[in-house]
């Protein structure tokens, strides 16, 4: 029995050790004292990094995500100058490159990908590229890297900077920044996607000229005049232009709003309550010389949006793409990497940087390298970020609310530091101490029992009941 007890203790110790080490592995590389390796960080951990070479080469570009509703798996869709790569990131510390879709024609770094249901739609400024439609269910069951082909090639417009989708209404897609074919004056080229493998042209909006990017939604915000309408919030070089595309044959402009300091209105996103629109200007830092700047427009009244505030970072890089989830904005700010803003106080004009991960080492200069885009919408809360130079980064943010005094000034930014690794190491040490204690205790018991058993009964000189009592007393 004693040997069995010791064996059980050893097995338990080994199992606990395996569990602890497994937890440590899956914790990734935490941000400790402002660093993950050589990468500066704050409240953002590195789970994994997939290099451009591992993705298939070329320059990195845009990124989006897809969750397979049948299997629950999460995938990163990473654009590159020479095609698109599909990465299974379900296990974020062990991502797997499972496929590549080559460019439809030639190489060009400006390539964008979005998702409609179970289909990826991909555009590029490459000559003759058009829109690639790819059935993402083909990724199911793939265990080795596969070179895929396009399921449908749409060519009504053939050179496109960006593509916009409304995942809540996957019946249409909007191609923007078009420069060939039916280019709609560079504005909104609307495509019916009710049959994803047979898309058809639906209509144009081009009276306000070139659109670089947009967010299109089924409107559910505070302006009741437009409830249920299909609206696009477009970044149009020097304005935020809001367009009603409910009738794609005849879209109508709702408003067109500029802002002081505009140089190249690039992209933006609505807060979840639809009251504010955060936008980035890709060239204001370069030409005006100020720090990285994010503009906020109040769009409570869609007919008359007004400038609300601006937020200046401590960095000097240009900003590129941003997306909002909950009370946080996730910004891919080129040379200064991923930046995260807390939006809790946005109505009171109080924004705060609550986390970052800078994977472009060396400088924050105003050059168009580093972080291209970010996708924050996985149910797992893992973040995927694309870098023009360094490929795919899988990150995890550990964010906590801010403490603000009555005057609206920050008293403390008390972020929860990552304690996973220290905790699992402590658990491992405690487990080992317990196992050693159990083994030592059984050795003492074995020695005492052996001594008692070997002691002659006559020498004890006690009646049988007292011998039992002495035996029990000595064991205790």
C-alpha beads as a LAMMPS data file, in Angstrom:
LAMMPS data file: protein, C-alpha beads

476 atoms
475 bonds

1 atom types
1 bond types

-500.0 500.0 xlo xhi
-500.0 500.0 ylo yhi
-500.0 500.0 zlo zhi

Masses

1 110.0

Atoms # bond

1 1 1 0.000 0.000 0.000
2 1 1 2.825 2.409 0.854
3 1 1 4.456 1.888 -2.539
4 1 1 1.107 2.443 -4.244
5 1 1 0.604 5.720 -2.340
6 1 1 4.054 6.952 -3.336
7 1 1 3.430 5.950 -6.959
8 1 1 0.111 7.834 -6.963
9 1 1 1.827 10.928 -5.539
10 1 1 4.489 10.802 -8.251
11 1 1 1.859 10.419 -10.984
12 1 1 -0.155 13.336 -9.602
13 1 1 2.999 15.453 -9.431
14 1 1 3.906 14.617 -13.023
15 1 1 0.397 15.303 -14.282
16 1 1 0.266 18.666 -12.495
17 1 1 3.661 19.527 -13.930
18 1 1 2.462 18.739 -17.454
19 1 1 -0.683 20.830 -16.950
20 1 1 1.363 23.739 -15.617
21 1 1 3.882 23.596 -18.455
22 1 1 1.052 23.325 -20.993
23 1 1 -0.542 26.455 -19.506
24 1 1 2.774 28.273 -19.683
25 1 1 3.208 27.343 -23.344
26 1 1 -0.299 28.507 -24.270
27 1 1 0.208 31.785 -22.446
28 1 1 2.467 32.842 -25.331
29 1 1 5.044 35.533 -24.638
30 1 1 3.635 38.039 -22.148
31 1 1 4.408 41.735 -22.144
32 1 1 6.587 42.198 -19.047
33 1 1 8.169 45.501 -18.074
34 1 1 7.264 47.014 -21.429
35 1 1 8.855 44.372 -23.634
36 1 1 8.227 41.096 -25.425
37 1 1 11.727 40.157 -26.491
38 1 1 12.871 43.230 -28.424
39 1 1 9.332 44.480 -29.117
40 1 1 8.080 47.453 -27.058
41 1 1 4.598 46.799 -25.657
42 1 1 1.985 47.764 -23.108
43 1 1 -0.815 45.409 -22.042
44 1 1 -0.520 43.389 -25.266
45 1 1 1.012 39.899 -25.376
46 1 1 2.548 38.131 -28.357
47 1 1 0.949 34.757 -29.074
48 1 1 2.675 33.961 -32.377
49 1 1 4.431 35.456 -35.387
50 1 1 4.244 34.122 -38.957
51 1 1 6.906 35.656 -41.199
52 1 1 6.341 36.834 -44.752
53 1 1 8.471 33.970 -45.996
54 1 1 6.215 31.493 -44.187
55 1 1 3.161 33.220 -45.647
56 1 1 4.558 32.808 -49.158
57 1 1 6.678 35.916 -49.761
58 1 1 6.024 39.355 -51.185
59 1 1 5.033 42.437 -49.180
60 1 1 2.356 42.279 -46.521
61 1 1 -0.901 44.179 -47.026
62 1 1 -4.443 44.018 -45.681
63 1 1 -5.950 41.421 -43.330
64 1 1 -9.364 40.113 -42.329
65 1 1 -10.748 37.176 -40.374
66 1 1 -13.255 34.375 -40.888
67 1 1 -14.847 32.063 -38.330
68 1 1 -16.208 28.792 -39.677
69 1 1 -19.653 28.487 -38.083
70 1 1 -19.642 24.727 -38.665
71 1 1 -16.308 23.941 -36.981
72 1 1 -15.748 27.041 -34.841
73 1 1 -12.261 27.461 -36.290
74 1 1 -10.768 30.920 -36.711
75 1 1 -8.785 31.875 -39.813
76 1 1 -6.613 34.852 -40.740
77 1 1 -6.906 35.990 -44.352
78 1 1 -3.626 37.778 -45.076
79 1 1 -3.191 39.826 -48.255
80 1 1 0.227 40.025 -49.847
81 1 1 1.534 41.722 -52.965
82 1 1 1.485 38.369 -54.773
83 1 1 -1.711 36.833 -53.397
84 1 1 -3.666 35.905 -50.270
85 1 1 -2.694 33.417 -47.557
86 1 1 -5.087 31.488 -45.320
87 1 1 -3.836 30.761 -41.790
88 1 1 -5.623 28.622 -39.198
89 1 1 -5.243 30.608 -35.955
90 1 1 -7.654 28.559 -33.840
91 1 1 -4.701 27.624 -31.644
92 1 1 -3.167 31.097 -31.524
93 1 1 0.234 29.948 -30.297
94 1 1 0.550 27.387 -33.099
95 1 1 -0.864 28.943 -36.303
96 1 1 -0.884 26.806 -39.429
97 1 1 -0.576 28.107 -42.999
98 1 1 -3.084 25.933 -44.851
99 1 1 -3.400 27.593 -48.233
100 1 1 -2.561 30.358 -50.686
101 1 1 -4.565 32.013 -53.447
102 1 1 -2.240 33.627 -56.021
103 1 1 -2.939 37.059 -57.475
104 1 1 -5.345 36.963 -60.404
105 1 1 -2.918 38.808 -62.674
106 1 1 0.209 40.705 -61.605
107 1 1 1.958 41.809 -58.430
108 1 1 0.748 44.889 -56.519
109 1 1 0.958 45.611 -52.793
110 1 1 -2.434 47.365 -52.708
111 1 1 -4.620 44.322 -52.128
112 1 1 -7.689 44.075 -49.900
113 1 1 -9.799 41.192 -48.603
114 1 1 -13.177 41.046 -46.841
115 1 1 -15.701 38.315 -46.025
116 1 1 -19.338 37.797 -46.999
117 1 1 -20.785 34.770 -45.231
118 1 1 -18.531 31.865 -46.208
119 1 1 -16.883 33.684 -49.114
120 1 1 -13.774 35.846 -49.318
121 1 1 -13.823 38.734 -51.779
122 1 1 -10.437 40.083 -52.840
123 1 1 -9.476 43.103 -54.940
124 1 1 -6.213 44.698 -56.028
125 1 1 -4.844 47.658 -57.958
126 1 1 -2.972 45.175 -60.148
127 1 1 -3.831 45.601 -63.834
128 1 1 -6.813 43.471 -64.884
129 1 1 -7.221 41.941 -61.416
130 1 1 -10.917 42.557 -60.802
131 1 1 -12.561 40.821 -57.830
132 1 1 -11.704 37.262 -56.794
133 1 1 -14.443 35.285 -55.058
134 1 1 -13.222 32.328 -52.990
135 1 1 -15.333 29.736 -51.156
136 1 1 -13.825 29.594 -47.659
137 1 1 -15.444 26.251 -46.847
138 1 1 -12.732 24.738 -49.038
139 1 1 -10.409 25.294 -46.084
140 1 1 -12.211 22.643 -44.014
141 1 1 -10.144 19.549 -43.421
142 1 1 -7.004 20.963 -45.055
143 1 1 -3.880 19.883 -43.153
144 1 1 -1.136 20.827 -45.623
145 1 1 -0.522 24.035 -47.561
146 1 1 -2.660 24.014 -50.707
147 1 1 -2.387 26.361 -53.700
148 1 1 -5.994 27.285 -54.440
149 1 1 -7.676 28.788 -57.500
150 1 1 -10.357 31.467 -57.748
151 1 1 -13.985 30.292 -57.674
152 1 1 -15.251 33.319 -59.623
153 1 1 -13.519 36.271 -61.295
154 1 1 -15.562 39.514 -61.498
155 1 1 -14.292 41.952 -64.140
156 1 1 -16.791 44.823 -64.495
157 1 1 -14.120 46.975 -62.868
158 1 1 -10.589 45.628 -62.928
159 1 1 -8.335 47.873 -60.809
160 1 1 -9.698 48.505 -57.329
161 1 1 -8.067 49.820 -54.181
162 1 1 -10.453 48.432 -51.588
163 1 1 -13.575 46.381 -51.016
164 1 1 -16.283 46.989 -48.425
165 1 1 -18.831 44.507 -47.077
166 1 1 -21.679 44.594 -44.580
167 1 1 -21.448 41.227 -42.877
168 1 1 -24.870 41.779 -41.295
169 1 1 -26.303 41.971 -44.825
170 1 1 -24.195 39.793 -47.143
171 1 1 -26.276 40.587 -50.222
172 1 1 -23.901 43.202 -51.627
173 1 1 -20.284 44.350 -51.789
174 1 1 -18.914 47.800 -52.588
175 1 1 -15.692 48.234 -54.584
176 1 1 -13.987 51.608 -54.037
177 1 1 -10.986 53.424 -55.483
178 1 1 -11.632 51.993 -58.942
179 1 1 -9.511 53.159 -61.859
180 1 1 -10.526 51.022 -64.833
181 1 1 -13.583 49.479 -66.435
182 1 1 -16.850 50.687 -64.943
183 1 1 -14.930 52.669 -62.338
184 1 1 -17.800 54.924 -61.124
185 1 1 -15.497 57.948 -61.072
186 1 1 -13.411 56.195 -58.412
187 1 1 -16.405 56.115 -56.048
188 1 1 -18.772 53.337 -54.945
189 1 1 -19.158 50.440 -57.404
190 1 1 -21.990 48.361 -55.909
191 1 1 -22.204 44.632 -56.653
192 1 1 -25.136 42.321 -55.908
193 1 1 -23.867 39.212 -54.054
194 1 1 -27.076 37.270 -53.413
195 1 1 -25.436 34.514 -55.464
196 1 1 -21.767 34.852 -54.463
197 1 1 -20.500 32.826 -57.418
198 1 1 -22.532 34.924 -59.872
199 1 1 -22.083 38.545 -58.729
200 1 1 -23.657 41.274 -60.866
201 1 1 -23.224 45.033 -61.140
202 1 1 -25.935 46.931 -59.230
203 1 1 -25.094 50.626 -59.366
204 1 1 -22.664 53.541 -58.966
205 1 1 -22.077 56.513 -56.739
206 1 1 -19.370 58.836 -58.038
207 1 1 -20.578 62.439 -57.755
208 1 1 -18.183 63.113 -54.862
209 1 1 -15.233 61.589 -56.695
210 1 1 -12.668 59.136 -55.389
211 1 1 -13.436 56.979 -52.324
212 1 1 -10.419 55.417 -50.651
213 1 1 -12.286 53.245 -48.139
214 1 1 -15.672 53.046 -46.408
215 1 1 -17.787 51.338 -43.782
216 1 1 -21.219 50.191 -44.949
217 1 1 -23.931 49.203 -42.458
218 1 1 -27.639 48.613 -42.057
219 1 1 -28.162 51.789 -40.030
220 1 1 -29.265 51.329 -36.413
221 1 1 -28.035 54.564 -34.871
222 1 1 -29.576 57.619 -33.183
223 1 1 -30.781 59.396 -36.349
224 1 1 -34.244 57.843 -36.771
225 1 1 -34.649 59.343 -40.238
226 1 1 -32.369 56.618 -41.600
227 1 1 -33.175 53.584 -39.452
228 1 1 -32.898 50.378 -41.497
229 1 1 -31.294 52.104 -44.495
230 1 1 -28.133 50.779 -46.153
231 1 1 -25.553 53.524 -45.566
232 1 1 -21.880 53.909 -46.441
233 1 1 -19.547 56.184 -44.467
234 1 1 -16.888 56.974 -47.062
235 1 1 -13.375 58.400 -46.720
236 1 1 -13.251 60.694 -49.764
237 1 1 -9.782 62.306 -49.864
238 1 1 -10.701 65.358 -47.764
239 1 1 -14.164 64.599 -46.382
240 1 1 -16.359 62.118 -44.606
241 1 1 -19.128 61.511 -47.151
242 1 1 -22.263 59.606 -46.104
243 1 1 -24.219 57.870 -48.864
244 1 1 -27.551 56.015 -48.867
245 1 1 -27.228 52.986 -51.174
246 1 1 -30.514 51.290 -50.196
247 1 1 -31.513 51.686 -53.829
248 1 1 -28.191 50.844 -55.540
249 1 1 -29.475 51.985 -58.915
250 1 1 -29.849 55.502 -57.555
251 1 1 -27.708 56.121 -54.447
252 1 1 -28.081 59.487 -52.733
253 1 1 -25.576 61.625 -50.841
254 1 1 -26.738 62.469 -47.312
255 1 1 -23.857 64.749 -46.297
256 1 1 -20.284 65.708 -47.041
257 1 1 -18.160 66.994 -44.136
258 1 1 -14.577 68.228 -44.128
259 1 1 -12.254 68.887 -41.190
260 1 1 -9.359 71.225 -40.464
261 1 1 -5.968 69.799 -41.431
262 1 1 -7.143 67.213 -43.940
263 1 1 -4.480 65.927 -46.319
264 1 1 -5.634 62.449 -47.338
265 1 1 -8.763 61.120 -45.630
266 1 1 -7.942 57.446 -45.571
267 1 1 -10.342 55.254 -43.580
268 1 1 -12.490 55.186 -40.469
269 1 1 -15.015 53.311 -38.338
270 1 1 -18.157 53.982 -36.314
271 1 1 -18.422 53.518 -32.571
272 1 1 -20.859 50.748 -31.697
273 1 1 -23.541 53.238 -30.614
274 1 1 -23.164 54.923 -34.066
275 1 1 -22.698 58.352 -32.465
276 1 1 -19.093 58.937 -33.501
277 1 1 -16.899 58.166 -36.486
278 1 1 -13.139 57.854 -35.927
279 1 1 -11.063 58.504 -39.018
280 1 1 -7.415 58.530 -39.937
281 1 1 -5.703 60.857 -42.369
282 1 1 -2.770 59.055 -43.954
283 1 1 -0.741 62.136 -44.903
284 1 1 -1.364 64.855 -42.308
285 1 1 1.602 63.764 -40.192
286 1 1 3.862 63.866 -43.238
287 1 1 2.830 67.335 -44.470
288 1 1 1.860 69.097 -41.238
289 1 1 4.597 67.643 -39.045
290 1 1 2.452 66.884 -35.991
291 1 1 2.292 63.592 -34.059
292 1 1 0.074 60.667 -35.079
293 1 1 -3.478 62.037 -35.077
294 1 1 -6.934 60.441 -35.027
295 1 1 -9.974 62.612 -35.826
296 1 1 -13.433 62.092 -34.313
297 1 1 -16.638 63.237 -36.029
298 1 1 -19.995 63.466 -34.247
299 1 1 -22.475 61.766 -36.606
300 1 1 -25.531 61.818 -34.346
301 1 1 -27.233 63.906 -37.040
302 1 1 -26.317 62.281 -40.350
303 1 1 -27.443 65.300 -42.327
304 1 1 -25.013 67.524 -40.446
305 1 1 -21.981 65.743 -38.910
306 1 1 -19.634 67.997 -36.931
307 1 1 -16.023 67.772 -35.838
308 1 1 -15.928 66.493 -32.242
309 1 1 -12.254 66.176 -31.243
310 1 1 -8.835 64.930 -32.218
311 1 1 -6.454 62.655 -30.347
312 1 1 -2.695 63.009 -30.726
313 1 1 -0.480 60.048 -29.854
314 1 1 3.007 60.342 -28.392
315 1 1 4.319 58.792 -31.624
316 1 1 5.158 60.488 -34.930
317 1 1 4.216 57.765 -37.431
318 1 1 1.459 57.949 -40.033
319 1 1 -1.801 56.157 -39.246
320 1 1 -3.435 53.679 -41.599
321 1 1 -6.435 51.502 -40.661
322 1 1 -8.575 51.339 -37.524
323 1 1 -11.468 49.193 -36.293
324 1 1 -13.660 49.387 -33.209
325 1 1 -14.886 46.621 -30.929
326 1 1 -16.714 47.464 -27.730
327 1 1 -15.133 50.456 -26.015
328 1 1 -11.768 50.140 -27.735
329 1 1 -10.378 51.295 -31.058
330 1 1 -7.620 49.154 -32.564
331 1 1 -5.339 51.156 -34.850
332 1 1 -2.659 49.928 -37.243
333 1 1 -0.364 52.950 -37.224
334 1 1 2.402 51.953 -39.635
335 1 1 5.840 52.379 -37.981
336 1 1 4.451 52.548 -34.447
337 1 1 2.596 49.229 -34.767
338 1 1 -0.712 48.376 -33.116
339 1 1 -2.197 51.064 -30.870
340 1 1 -5.322 50.730 -28.712
341 1 1 -7.515 53.611 -27.564
342 1 1 -10.004 53.464 -24.696
343 1 1 -13.217 55.116 -25.933
344 1 1 -15.126 55.115 -22.655
345 1 1 -14.896 58.895 -22.310
346 1 1 -15.309 59.803 -25.976
347 1 1 -18.518 61.815 -25.415
348 1 1 -16.580 63.977 -22.931
349 1 1 -13.619 64.234 -25.306
350 1 1 -11.437 61.981 -23.157
351 1 1 -9.525 59.334 -25.102
352 1 1 -6.582 57.394 -23.721
353 1 1 -4.030 55.011 -25.164
354 1 1 -4.473 51.870 -23.126
355 1 1 -2.157 49.448 -24.943
356 1 1 0.232 48.953 -27.838
357 1 1 2.538 46.471 -29.549
358 1 1 5.273 47.962 -31.733
359 1 1 6.766 45.384 -34.085
360 1 1 8.453 47.909 -36.370
361 1 1 11.727 48.312 -34.498
362 1 1 14.016 51.287 -34.742
363 1 1 11.822 54.311 -35.428
364 1 1 8.341 55.858 -35.601
365 1 1 9.127 57.881 -38.712
366 1 1 6.456 58.928 -41.199
367 1 1 7.012 56.146 -43.707
368 1 1 4.443 53.722 -45.029
369 1 1 5.922 50.535 -43.583
370 1 1 5.084 48.475 -40.486
371 1 1 1.488 47.781 -39.411
372 1 1 -0.994 47.743 -42.304
373 1 1 -4.218 46.622 -40.651
374 1 1 -5.794 44.808 -37.693
375 1 1 -8.788 42.487 -37.237
376 1 1 -10.242 42.460 -33.666
377 1 1 -13.537 40.602 -34.180
378 1 1 -12.794 36.969 -33.273
379 1 1 -14.946 35.528 -30.473
380 1 1 -11.676 34.440 -28.830
381 1 1 -10.664 38.135 -28.545
382 1 1 -7.328 37.302 -30.168
383 1 1 -6.046 40.035 -32.486
384 1 1 -4.466 39.497 -35.894
385 1 1 -2.294 42.267 -37.311
386 1 1 -0.609 42.433 -40.712
387 1 1 2.783 44.041 -41.259
388 1 1 4.088 45.172 -44.616
389 1 1 7.579 44.026 -43.613
390 1 1 7.113 41.250 -41.061
391 1 1 4.013 39.229 -41.923
392 1 1 1.344 38.192 -39.431
393 1 1 1.296 38.856 -35.693
394 1 1 -1.218 37.148 -33.399
395 1 1 -1.687 39.188 -30.240
396 1 1 -3.762 39.285 -27.075
397 1 1 -4.698 42.513 -25.303
398 1 1 -5.093 42.654 -21.522
399 1 1 -7.063 45.816 -20.985
400 1 1 -8.530 47.371 -17.833
401 1 1 -10.718 50.432 -17.313
402 1 1 -9.241 53.808 -16.510
403 1 1 -9.579 55.657 -13.219
404 1 1 -10.643 59.253 -13.878
405 1 1 -11.116 62.075 -11.369
406 1 1 -14.074 64.457 -11.244
407 1 1 -12.292 66.978 -13.473
408 1 1 -11.943 64.378 -16.189
409 1 1 -8.182 64.044 -15.724
410 1 1 -6.578 60.633 -15.573
411 1 1 -5.589 59.722 -12.007
412 1 1 -4.200 56.353 -12.877
413 1 1 -4.152 53.953 -15.733
414 1 1 -4.303 50.794 -13.709
415 1 1 -3.959 48.094 -16.294
416 1 1 -4.024 44.458 -15.332
417 1 1 -0.534 43.178 -15.913
418 1 1 -0.181 39.742 -17.387
419 1 1 0.356 37.319 -14.517
420 1 1 -0.298 34.006 -16.238
421 1 1 3.304 32.865 -16.446
422 1 1 4.245 33.792 -12.827
423 1 1 1.100 32.056 -11.562
424 1 1 1.696 28.845 -13.445
425 1 1 5.327 28.767 -12.317
426 1 1 4.201 29.264 -8.714
427 1 1 1.689 26.455 -9.103
428 1 1 4.401 24.212 -10.496
429 1 1 6.707 24.936 -7.537
430 1 1 3.920 24.324 -5.000
431 1 1 3.034 21.061 -6.736
432 1 1 6.630 19.862 -6.600
433 1 1 6.929 20.792 -2.910
434 1 1 3.748 18.857 -2.200
435 1 1 5.051 15.795 -4.017
436 1 1 8.373 15.912 -2.153
437 1 1 6.515 16.280 1.133
438 1 1 4.279 13.295 0.355
439 1 1 7.269 11.141 -0.544
440 1 1 9.207 12.207 2.600
441 1 1 6.191 11.579 4.825
442 1 1 5.785 8.065 3.466
443 1 1 9.437 7.335 4.073
444 1 1 9.010 8.351 7.773
445 1 1 5.942 6.163 8.035
446 1 1 7.799 3.266 6.469
447 1 1 10.711 3.663 8.924
448 1 1 8.362 3.836 11.945
449 1 1 6.318 0.860 10.865
450 1 1 9.437 -1.191 10.151
451 1 1 10.842 -0.315 13.593
452 1 1 7.665 -1.302 15.337
453 1 1 7.239 -4.502 13.438
454 1 1 10.823 -5.593 14.105
455 1 1 10.575 -4.793 17.894
456 1 1 9.946 -8.062 19.848
457 1 1 6.558 -8.328 21.462
458 1 1 8.107 -9.573 24.712
459 1 1 10.404 -6.510 24.904
460 1 1 7.423 -4.199 24.605
461 1 1 6.024 -5.917 27.638
462 1 1 2.553 -4.512 27.290
463 1 1 -0.766 -6.235 26.937
464 1 1 -2.104 -6.412 23.342
465 1 1 -4.513 -3.417 23.563
466 1 1 -1.762 -1.138 24.905
467 1 1 0.583 -2.318 22.178
468 1 1 -1.960 -1.181 19.597
469 1 1 -2.290 2.190 21.330
470 1 1 1.505 2.619 21.398
471 1 1 1.706 1.694 17.733
472 1 1 -0.915 4.258 16.802
473 1 1 0.720 6.911 18.998
474 1 1 4.075 6.356 17.318
475 1 1 2.543 6.567 13.841
476 1 1 0.989 9.884 14.754

Bonds

1 1 1 2
2 1 2 3
3 1 3 4
4 1 4 5
5 1 5 6
6 1 6 7
7 1 7 8
8 1 8 9
9 1 9 10
10 1 10 11
11 1 11 12
12 1 12 13
13 1 13 14
14 1 14 15
15 1 15 16
16 1 16 17
17 1 17 18
18 1 18 19
19 1 19 20
20 1 20 21
21 1 21 22
22 1 22 23
23 1 23 24
24 1 24 25
25 1 25 26
26 1 26 27
27 1 27 28
28 1 28 29
29 1 29 30
30 1 30 31
31 1 31 32
32 1 32 33
33 1 33 34
34 1 34 35
35 1 35 36
36 1 36 37
37 1 37 38
38 1 38 39
39 1 39 40
40 1 40 41
41 1 41 42
42 1 42 43
43 1 43 44
44 1 44 45
45 1 45 46
46 1 46 47
47 1 47 48
48 1 48 49
49 1 49 50
50 1 50 51
51 1 51 52
52 1 52 53
53 1 53 54
54 1 54 55
55 1 55 56
56 1 56 57
57 1 57 58
58 1 58 59
59 1 59 60
60 1 60 61
61 1 61 62
62 1 62 63
63 1 63 64
64 1 64 65
65 1 65 66
66 1 66 67
67 1 67 68
68 1 68 69
69 1 69 70
70 1 70 71
71 1 71 72
72 1 72 73
73 1 73 74
74 1 74 75
75 1 75 76
76 1 76 77
77 1 77 78
78 1 78 79
79 1 79 80
80 1 80 81
81 1 81 82
82 1 82 83
83 1 83 84
84 1 84 85
85 1 85 86
86 1 86 87
87 1 87 88
88 1 88 89
89 1 89 90
90 1 90 91
91 1 91 92
92 1 92 93
93 1 93 94
94 1 94 95
95 1 95 96
96 1 96 97
97 1 97 98
98 1 98 99
99 1 99 100
100 1 100 101
101 1 101 102
102 1 102 103
103 1 103 104
104 1 104 105
105 1 105 106
106 1 106 107
107 1 107 108
108 1 108 109
109 1 109 110
110 1 110 111
111 1 111 112
112 1 112 113
113 1 113 114
114 1 114 115
115 1 115 116
116 1 116 117
117 1 117 118
118 1 118 119
119 1 119 120
120 1 120 121
121 1 121 122
122 1 122 123
123 1 123 124
124 1 124 125
125 1 125 126
126 1 126 127
127 1 127 128
128 1 128 129
129 1 129 130
130 1 130 131
131 1 131 132
132 1 132 133
133 1 133 134
134 1 134 135
135 1 135 136
136 1 136 137
137 1 137 138
138 1 138 139
139 1 139 140
140 1 140 141
141 1 141 142
142 1 142 143
143 1 143 144
144 1 144 145
145 1 145 146
146 1 146 147
147 1 147 148
148 1 148 149
149 1 149 150
150 1 150 151
151 1 151 152
152 1 152 153
153 1 153 154
154 1 154 155
155 1 155 156
156 1 156 157
157 1 157 158
158 1 158 159
159 1 159 160
160 1 160 161
161 1 161 162
162 1 162 163
163 1 163 164
164 1 164 165
165 1 165 166
166 1 166 167
167 1 167 168
168 1 168 169
169 1 169 170
170 1 170 171
171 1 171 172
172 1 172 173
173 1 173 174
174 1 174 175
175 1 175 176
176 1 176 177
177 1 177 178
178 1 178 179
179 1 179 180
180 1 180 181
181 1 181 182
182 1 182 183
183 1 183 184
184 1 184 185
185 1 185 186
186 1 186 187
187 1 187 188
188 1 188 189
189 1 189 190
190 1 190 191
191 1 191 192
192 1 192 193
193 1 193 194
194 1 194 195
195 1 195 196
196 1 196 197
197 1 197 198
198 1 198 199
199 1 199 200
200 1 200 201
201 1 201 202
202 1 202 203
203 1 203 204
204 1 204 205
205 1 205 206
206 1 206 207
207 1 207 208
208 1 208 209
209 1 209 210
210 1 210 211
211 1 211 212
212 1 212 213
213 1 213 214
214 1 214 215
215 1 215 216
216 1 216 217
217 1 217 218
218 1 218 219
219 1 219 220
220 1 220 221
221 1 221 222
222 1 222 223
223 1 223 224
224 1 224 225
225 1 225 226
226 1 226 227
227 1 227 228
228 1 228 229
229 1 229 230
230 1 230 231
231 1 231 232
232 1 232 233
233 1 233 234
234 1 234 235
235 1 235 236
236 1 236 237
237 1 237 238
238 1 238 239
239 1 239 240
240 1 240 241
241 1 241 242
242 1 242 243
243 1 243 244
244 1 244 245
245 1 245 246
246 1 246 247
247 1 247 248
248 1 248 249
249 1 249 250
250 1 250 251
251 1 251 252
252 1 252 253
253 1 253 254
254 1 254 255
255 1 255 256
256 1 256 257
257 1 257 258
258 1 258 259
259 1 259 260
260 1 260 261
261 1 261 262
262 1 262 263
263 1 263 264
264 1 264 265
265 1 265 266
266 1 266 267
267 1 267 268
268 1 268 269
269 1 269 270
270 1 270 271
271 1 271 272
272 1 272 273
273 1 273 274
274 1 274 275
275 1 275 276
276 1 276 277
277 1 277 278
278 1 278 279
279 1 279 280
280 1 280 281
281 1 281 282
282 1 282 283
283 1 283 284
284 1 284 285
285 1 285 286
286 1 286 287
287 1 287 288
288 1 288 289
289 1 289 290
290 1 290 291
291 1 291 292
292 1 292 293
293 1 293 294
294 1 294 295
295 1 295 296
296 1 296 297
297 1 297 298
298 1 298 299
299 1 299 300
300 1 300 301
301 1 301 302
302 1 302 303
303 1 303 304
304 1 304 305
305 1 305 306
306 1 306 307
307 1 307 308
308 1 308 309
309 1 309 310
310 1 310 311
311 1 311 312
312 1 312 313
313 1 313 314
314 1 314 315
315 1 315 316
316 1 316 317
317 1 317 318
318 1 318 319
319 1 319 320
320 1 320 321
321 1 321 322
322 1 322 323
323 1 323 324
324 1 324 325
325 1 325 326
326 1 326 327
327 1 327 328
328 1 328 329
329 1 329 330
330 1 330 331
331 1 331 332
332 1 332 333
333 1 333 334
334 1 334 335
335 1 335 336
336 1 336 337
337 1 337 338
338 1 338 339
339 1 339 340
340 1 340 341
341 1 341 342
342 1 342 343
343 1 343 344
344 1 344 345
345 1 345 346
346 1 346 347
347 1 347 348
348 1 348 349
349 1 349 350
350 1 350 351
351 1 351 352
352 1 352 353
353 1 353 354
354 1 354 355
355 1 355 356
356 1 356 357
357 1 357 358
358 1 358 359
359 1 359 360
360 1 360 361
361 1 361 362
362 1 362 363
363 1 363 364
364 1 364 365
365 1 365 366
366 1 366 367
367 1 367 368
368 1 368 369
369 1 369 370
370 1 370 371
371 1 371 372
372 1 372 373
373 1 373 374
374 1 374 375
375 1 375 376
376 1 376 377
377 1 377 378
378 1 378 379
379 1 379 380
380 1 380 381
381 1 381 382
382 1 382 383
383 1 383 384
384 1 384 385
385 1 385 386
386 1 386 387
387 1 387 388
388 1 388 389
389 1 389 390
390 1 390 391
391 1 391 392
392 1 392 393
393 1 393 394
394 1 394 395
395 1 395 396
396 1 396 397
397 1 397 398
398 1 398 399
399 1 399 400
400 1 400 401
401 1 401 402
402 1 402 403
403 1 403 404
404 1 404 405
405 1 405 406
406 1 406 407
407 1 407 408
408 1 408 409
409 1 409 410
410 1 410 411
411 1 411 412
412 1 412 413
413 1 413 414
414 1 414 415
415 1 415 416
416 1 416 417
417 1 417 418
418 1 418 419
419 1 419 420
420 1 420 421
421 1 421 422
422 1 422 423
423 1 423 424
424 1 424 425
425 1 425 426
426 1 426 427
427 1 427 428
428 1 428 429
429 1 429 430
430 1 430 431
431 1 431 432
432 1 432 433
433 1 433 434
434 1 434 435
435 1 435 436
436 1 436 437
437 1 437 438
438 1 438 439
439 1 439 440
440 1 440 441
441 1 441 442
442 1 442 443
443 1 443 444
444 1 444 445
445 1 445 446
446 1 446 447
447 1 447 448
448 1 448 449
449 1 449 450
450 1 450 451
451 1 451 452
452 1 452 453
453 1 453 454
454 1 454 455
455 1 455 456
456 1 456 457
457 1 457 458
458 1 458 459
459 1 459 460
460 1 460 461
461 1 461 462
462 1 462 463
463 1 463 464
464 1 464 465
465 1 465 466
466 1 466 467
467 1 467 468
468 1 468 469
469 1 469 470
470 1 470 471
471 1 471 472
472 1 472 473
473 1 473 474
474 1 474 475
475 1 475 476
